[in-house]
Amino acid sequence: MDTSTHIVMGISLGGLATIDPAVASNPVMPGAVMAAAIIGSQAPDFDTILKLRNNAVYIRNHRGLTHSIPAVIIWSLLISGSLTMFVNGADWLTLLLWSFIAVFLHVFVDIFNAYGTQALRPISNRWIALGIINIFDPFIFSAHVVAILLWWSGMAPAGPVFLGLYGLLILYYVWRIVEKRRVVQNAKELHPDASHIFVSPSIRWNQWHLVIRTPSMLHVAESKQKEINFFERYQFVPIPETTIINAARKDPNLSAFLSFSPTYRWEVDESSEGMQEVRFYDLRYRSKGHYPFVAIVQMDEDFSIVSSYTGWVFSEETLQKKLKVIT
């Protein structure tokens, strides 16, 4: 989820914790647990600092190690231990419990996005991306804000407010799971030979992005109002073992892109000026007729890499500027 949603989730957990007798009976604990819940709800995303290095490192590692099983335990121990040192009279076990709940909930809700996490690492390095909830979901965010305001205004006690909130969200997630399954079933009815159906939620409840892969074609579409509309169709051609492709795959930007993207199209441009270019487009993120999440590698006639880039660009002009800067 996005940062703002994780923040309101942390505040809501801090509010819910006030019904814990160990918190309610100790005057220093409500504030300490609120801090633990807010920090814990943000901690796994501290790897965003990797953006300062480059996009390749960020794409390959974001939501990886920091969202793993060991990380959930380590974050909980660090947060609870630090707060116990700075808050006199704070109960470490209670802080550990609510820190763990906050960190675990962060990782858990992230697996419902199309981006996903490596939540089972080190058991498995597979990315778990259920594609059910958008990175920012207006309903989830608004429901948290309303619950927090009801509690802060004194209009309703913490217990009923936050228990009701999480009960409502469970129902909401179940409904979204059912809706996604319906989208997948509709796609299978249209393409019974589909080997893969990639579904990405949009910010709108009734709109889903689709990529349907058959043995020979890639169909880019959307499901809107329970009807599937097709946009582009591309031949499904596995990445070949050619000299230019193999040289491009050694580039860290393209390597990072391929480690993240499950469905894409590629193209090779060998210009007369001796410059050779390999491009990959992630088909899941079609926006206004474009595919903004890309990887591009430019090489000279000897297959030496001249420049490369991976990330989000929304125009060819912007892409060329980024390549010039990197060069």
Backbone torsions as a table, in degrees:
resi	resn	phi	psi	omega
1	MET	NA	169.7	179.6
2	ASP	-79.1	168.2	-174.9
3	THR	-61.2	-42.5	-177.8
4	SER	-62.4	-39.0	179.2
5	THR	-68.0	-40.4	177.5
6	HIS	-63.9	-33.8	178.6
7	ILE	-65.4	-48.8	-178.7
8	VAL	-68.2	-28.7	173.9
9	MET	-64.2	-41.4	178.5
10	GLY	-63.8	-42.7	178.5
11	ILE	-63.3	-41.4	179.7
12	SER	-64.1	-40.1	176.8
13	LEU	-64.4	-39.9	176.7
14	GLY	-61.5	-37.3	176.6
15	GLY	-68.3	-42.4	178.8
16	LEU	-62.2	-35.0	-177.2
17	ALA	-64.1	-20.0	-178.7
18	THR	-66.9	-14.7	176.3
19	ILE	-86.8	-5.9	175.5
20	ASP	-74.8	122.6	-179.2
21	PRO	-54.8	-34.5	-179.6
22	ALA	-67.4	-24.5	177.9
23	VAL	-88.1	-46.0	-176.0
24	ALA	-65.4	-29.1	-175.4
25	SER	-86.7	-6.1	-177.7
26	ASN	-121.5	116.7	-172.9
27	PRO	-62.2	-23.7	-179.1
28	VAL	-87.8	-13.4	-171.6
29	MET	-76.0	-36.7	179.7
30	PRO	-56.0	-45.1	178.8
31	GLY	-68.3	-39.7	-179.5
32	ALA	-66.4	-42.0	179.5
33	VAL	-69.7	-36.4	176.4
34	MET	-60.4	-43.9	177.6
35	ALA	-62.3	-42.8	-179.9
36	ALA	-63.0	-40.3	-178.5
37	ALA	-69.0	-40.8	-179.3
38	ILE	-69.7	-45.4	178.9
39	ILE	-64.7	-43.2	180.0
40	GLY	-63.2	-32.1	179.8
41	SER	-74.3	-13.8	179.1
42	GLN	-107.2	-25.7	-168.6
43	ALA	-51.8	-46.5	-177.7
44	PRO	-60.7	-22.0	-179.8
45	ASP	-91.0	10.3	176.5
46	PHE	-65.3	-15.4	178.0
47	ASP	-71.7	-1.4	174.5
48	THR	-59.7	-21.1	178.3
49	ILE	-60.9	-18.1	178.9
50	LEU	-63.5	-19.6	176.8
51	LYS	-59.7	-25.9	-179.6
52	LEU	-67.0	-23.1	177.0
53	ARG	-80.4	-71.5	175.2
54	ASN	-170.1	167.5	-177.4
55	ASN	-64.2	-35.3	-177.6
56	ALA	-61.5	-46.8	179.6
57	VAL	-64.5	-41.5	-179.4
58	TYR	-63.8	-48.3	-177.6
59	ILE	-62.6	-41.0	-177.3
60	ARG	-70.7	-29.8	-171.0
61	ASN	-112.3	-20.6	-178.1
62	HIS	-62.1	133.2	-176.7
63	ARG	64.5	24.6	177.6
64	GLY	-100.1	-101.0	-176.4
65	LEU	-59.2	-37.5	-176.9
66	THR	-71.5	-11.0	178.1
67	HIS	-111.4	13.6	-175.4
68	SER	-82.6	172.3	179.2
69	ILE	-60.4	-48.4	177.7
70	PRO	-61.3	-36.2	-177.7
71	ALA	-64.5	-38.6	179.1
72	VAL	-58.9	-42.3	179.7
73	ILE	-70.0	-44.5	-177.8
74	ILE	-64.8	-45.3	177.9
75	TRP	-57.4	-44.1	-177.8
76	SER	-62.0	-42.7	179.9
77	LEU	-67.4	-41.8	-179.2
78	LEU	-64.6	-45.7	-177.2
79	ILE	-66.5	-49.0	-177.8
80	SER	-66.6	-39.8	179.5
81	GLY	-65.2	-42.6	-179.6
82	SER	-64.7	-44.9	-179.0
83	LEU	-67.0	-34.4	178.1
84	THR	-63.5	-35.2	179.2
85	MET	-69.2	-33.4	-173.2
86	PHE	-98.1	-16.9	-178.6
87	VAL	-112.5	107.0	-179.5
88	ASN	-64.7	130.9	177.6
89	GLY	86.8	2.5	179.9
90	ALA	-76.0	140.9	179.6
91	ASP	-88.7	118.3	-173.7
92	TRP	-64.1	-43.5	-176.7
93	LEU	-63.1	-39.0	178.9
94	THR	-67.0	-43.0	176.8
95	LEU	-63.7	-38.1	178.2
96	LEU	-62.7	-42.9	-179.9
97	LEU	-59.9	-50.4	-175.8
98	TRP	-75.6	-28.1	172.3
99	SER	-64.3	-44.3	180.0
100	PHE	-62.7	-44.4	179.8
101	ILE	-60.1	-42.7	-178.1
102	ALA	-65.3	-46.4	-179.4
103	VAL	-66.7	-45.1	180.0
104	PHE	-60.5	-43.7	-179.3
105	LEU	-63.2	-38.5	177.1
106	HIS	-57.2	-52.5	-177.9
107	VAL	-64.7	-40.3	-177.3
108	PHE	-62.4	-47.2	-177.4
109	VAL	-70.6	-26.1	179.6
110	ASP	-67.3	-26.0	-178.9
111	ILE	-71.1	-14.1	-179.8
112	PHE	-84.3	-7.3	176.9
113	ASN	-82.5	170.3	175.5
114	ALA	-75.1	-25.0	179.1
115	TYR	-70.8	-49.2	176.1
116	GLY	79.7	-175.5	179.0
117	THR	-144.9	168.0	169.7
118	GLN	-98.7	58.9	-172.3
119	ALA	-66.3	-22.5	-178.4
120	LEU	-94.3	1.5	177.5
121	ARG	-63.6	134.8	12.1
122	PRO	-92.3	3.0	178.0
123	ILE	-62.5	-42.2	178.7
124	SER	-147.3	138.8	176.7
125	ASN	-89.9	5.2	-178.3
126	ARG	-65.9	138.8	175.8
127	TRP	-78.6	127.6	178.0
128	ILE	-101.9	108.2	-177.5
129	ALA	-135.4	100.0	-174.1
130	LEU	-79.0	-19.8	176.7
131	GLY	62.3	45.5	-176.8
132	ILE	-113.1	-36.5	-176.9
133	ILE	-119.4	135.6	177.6
134	ASN	-68.5	156.3	179.2
135	ILE	-52.1	-42.3	171.6
136	PHE	-118.4	117.7	179.3
137	ASP	-111.0	113.4	-176.3
138	PRO	-57.8	-36.3	-178.3
139	PHE	-67.5	-45.5	-179.2
140	ILE	-62.9	-45.4	-179.9
141	PHE	-63.9	-47.7	-177.0
142	SER	-64.2	-39.1	179.8
143	ALA	-62.3	-40.1	177.1
144	HIS	-65.4	-44.2	-178.4
145	VAL	-62.0	-44.0	179.6
146	VAL	-62.1	-44.6	179.9
147	ALA	-62.3	-42.2	179.6
148	ILE	-64.0	-43.0	179.9
149	LEU	-65.3	-38.8	177.6
150	LEU	-62.0	-39.5	179.9
151	TRP	-71.6	-48.5	-177.2
152	TRP	-65.5	-32.6	-179.3
153	SER	-78.1	-10.9	-178.4
154	GLY	81.5	8.7	-178.9
155	MET	-73.5	-22.2	-179.8
156	ALA	-153.4	145.0	179.6
157	PRO	-71.9	159.4	-174.4
158	ALA	-60.1	-44.1	-175.5
159	GLY	-55.5	-62.8	-179.7
160	PRO	-59.6	-37.4	-177.0
161	VAL	-63.6	-52.7	-172.5
162	PHE	-81.7	-30.1	172.6
163	LEU	-65.7	-39.9	176.0
164	GLY	-65.1	-39.4	178.6
165	LEU	-58.9	-51.1	-176.3
166	TYR	-70.4	-30.6	173.6
167	GLY	-64.0	-42.8	178.4
168	LEU	-63.3	-41.9	-178.8
169	LEU	-67.8	-34.0	175.8
170	ILE	-61.3	-44.8	178.1
171	LEU	-63.0	-38.9	179.9
172	TYR	-63.6	-44.4	179.0
173	TYR	-63.8	-41.0	177.9
174	VAL	-60.8	-43.4	179.0
175	TRP	-62.0	-42.5	179.2
176	ARG	-64.9	-37.4	177.0
177	ILE	-62.0	-44.4	178.9
178	VAL	-62.8	-42.1	180.0
179	GLU	-63.6	-41.1	178.9
180	LYS	-64.6	-42.5	178.5
181	ARG	-60.2	-36.2	178.3
182	ARG	-65.6	-40.6	177.6
183	VAL	-61.8	-45.8	179.7
184	VAL	-62.4	-41.2	179.6
185	GLN	-64.6	-41.1	177.8
186	ASN	-62.3	-40.2	178.8
187	ALA	-65.6	-38.6	179.3
188	LYS	-66.9	-33.8	178.1
189	GLU	-66.2	-35.0	178.9
190	LEU	-78.8	-32.3	-179.3
191	HIS	-133.2	78.4	-178.5
192	PRO	-63.9	-17.2	178.6
193	ASP	-90.1	7.5	-177.9
194	ALA	-63.1	132.1	176.6
195	SER	-92.6	-28.7	179.1
196	HIS	-143.6	141.0	173.4
197	ILE	-128.9	111.0	-178.3
198	PHE	-97.4	121.7	-176.7
199	VAL	-118.5	129.6	176.2
200	SER	-125.4	127.6	179.6
201	PRO	-74.4	151.0	173.5
202	SER	-105.1	-178.4	179.8
203	ILE	-73.4	-13.5	179.0
204	ARG	-97.8	139.2	-177.2
205	TRP	-59.3	-38.4	-170.3
206	ASN	-98.5	15.7	-177.0
207	GLN	-130.3	127.9	-179.2
208	TRP	-131.9	141.2	174.9
209	HIS	-87.4	140.4	-175.6
210	LEU	-132.4	141.8	165.1
211	VAL	-131.0	118.7	-177.7
212	ILE	-108.3	118.5	-179.4
213	ARG	-104.3	124.3	173.1
214	THR	-109.9	175.1	-179.7
215	PRO	-57.2	-23.6	-175.9
216	SER	-123.6	-14.3	-172.8
217	MET	-135.8	156.3	169.9
218	LEU	-117.0	119.6	-177.8
219	HIS	-107.8	118.9	177.2
220	VAL	-97.0	125.5	-173.4
221	ALA	-150.2	-179.9	171.4
222	GLU	-140.1	148.7	172.5
223	SER	-103.9	118.9	-178.2
224	LYS	-135.6	128.7	-177.0
225	GLN	54.5	36.6	176.5
226	LYS	68.3	15.2	174.1
227	GLU	-119.6	142.0	-177.5
228	ILE	-97.9	125.0	177.1
229	ASN	-113.3	131.3	-177.1
230	PHE	-96.5	143.0	179.5
231	PHE	-109.0	-70.9	-178.6
232	GLU	-124.5	156.4	174.7
233	ARG	-130.2	133.3	179.1
234	TYR	-129.0	148.2	173.7
235	GLN	-65.5	137.3	176.0
236	PHE	-86.7	108.0	-177.9
237	VAL	-122.8	111.4	177.1
238	PRO	-57.1	154.0	-179.8
239	ILE	-61.4	122.5	-177.0
240	PRO	-81.4	160.7	175.9
241	GLU	-92.7	74.8	178.3
242	THR	-111.2	165.1	-177.5
243	THR	-61.2	-46.2	-176.6
244	ILE	-68.8	-40.5	179.0
245	ILE	-66.8	-45.6	-179.9
246	ASN	-61.9	-37.1	177.0
247	ALA	-66.8	-41.5	-179.9
248	ALA	-65.7	-34.9	-176.5
249	ARG	-69.4	-12.9	175.8
250	LYS	-77.5	-15.0	-179.6
251	ASP	-72.6	134.2	-177.7
252	PRO	-63.8	-30.2	178.9
253	ASN	-67.1	-47.4	178.7
254	LEU	-67.7	-38.9	178.4
255	SER	-59.8	-42.1	178.4
256	ALA	-65.2	-42.2	178.6
257	PHE	-58.3	-47.3	-177.0
258	LEU	-69.1	-26.3	178.2
259	SER	-73.7	-18.3	-175.0
260	PHE	-106.5	-40.6	-172.2
261	SER	-88.2	126.1	179.3
262	PRO	-90.9	-15.0	-178.5
263	THR	-146.6	126.6	-172.1
264	TYR	-157.7	167.7	167.3
265	ARG	-122.3	155.0	-178.0
266	TRP	-131.3	158.1	176.9
267	GLU	-150.2	151.1	-179.9
268	VAL	-121.9	133.1	178.3
269	ASP	-124.1	114.6	177.4
270	GLU	-108.1	98.3	-175.0
271	SER	-79.1	165.6	-178.5
272	SER	-77.2	-10.5	-178.3
273	GLU	-89.6	9.2	178.0
274	GLY	89.5	-7.3	178.3
275	MET	-89.1	134.9	179.0
276	GLN	-120.0	142.6	-173.2
277	GLU	-136.9	135.2	175.9
278	VAL	-120.3	128.6	179.5
279	ARG	-125.2	142.2	173.8
280	PHE	-126.5	136.6	178.8
281	TYR	-121.4	126.0	173.7
282	ASP	-75.8	120.5	-173.7
283	LEU	-81.0	-8.7	-176.8
284	ARG	-74.4	-21.2	-169.5
285	TYR	-113.1	46.5	178.5
286	ARG	-64.4	130.9	-179.8
287	SER	-142.2	115.8	178.4
288	LYS	53.7	41.8	176.6
289	GLY	83.1	3.2	-178.7
290	HIS	-120.7	164.0	175.7
291	TYR	-117.5	93.2	-168.9
292	PRO	-76.6	-17.6	179.3
293	PHE	-93.7	111.4	-169.8
294	VAL	-134.4	166.0	166.8
295	ALA	-135.9	134.7	-178.4
296	ILE	-138.0	136.6	177.9
297	VAL	-129.2	126.1	177.0
298	GLN	-110.0	133.4	-177.2
299	MET	-131.9	157.6	174.2
300	ASP	-86.4	-176.0	-174.7
301	GLU	-68.0	-14.1	177.0
302	ASP	-96.4	9.9	178.8
303	PHE	67.5	23.7	172.1
304	SER	-86.4	134.2	-175.7
305	ILE	-72.5	124.9	179.7
306	VAL	-93.9	-45.0	178.2
307	SER	-158.0	161.0	178.6
308	SER	-159.6	163.3	-180.0
309	TYR	-161.0	146.5	166.8
310	THR	-140.7	143.9	-178.7
311	GLY	148.0	-159.1	-175.3
312	TRP	-101.9	122.6	173.9
313	VAL	-138.3	143.1	-174.4
314	PHE	-115.4	9.0	174.8
315	SER	-158.3	154.0	178.2
316	GLU	-64.6	-36.1	179.6
317	GLU	-61.4	-44.5	178.8
318	THR	-63.7	-40.6	179.4
319	LEU	-61.0	-45.8	-179.3
320	GLN	-63.7	-35.0	177.7
321	LYS	-65.2	-40.9	179.3
322	LYS	-65.5	-39.6	178.9
323	LEU	-64.9	-38.4	179.6
324	LYS	-66.6	-39.7	179.1
325	VAL	-64.5	-43.6	-179.1
326	ILE	-66.4	-39.4	178.2
327	THR	-59.4	NA	NA
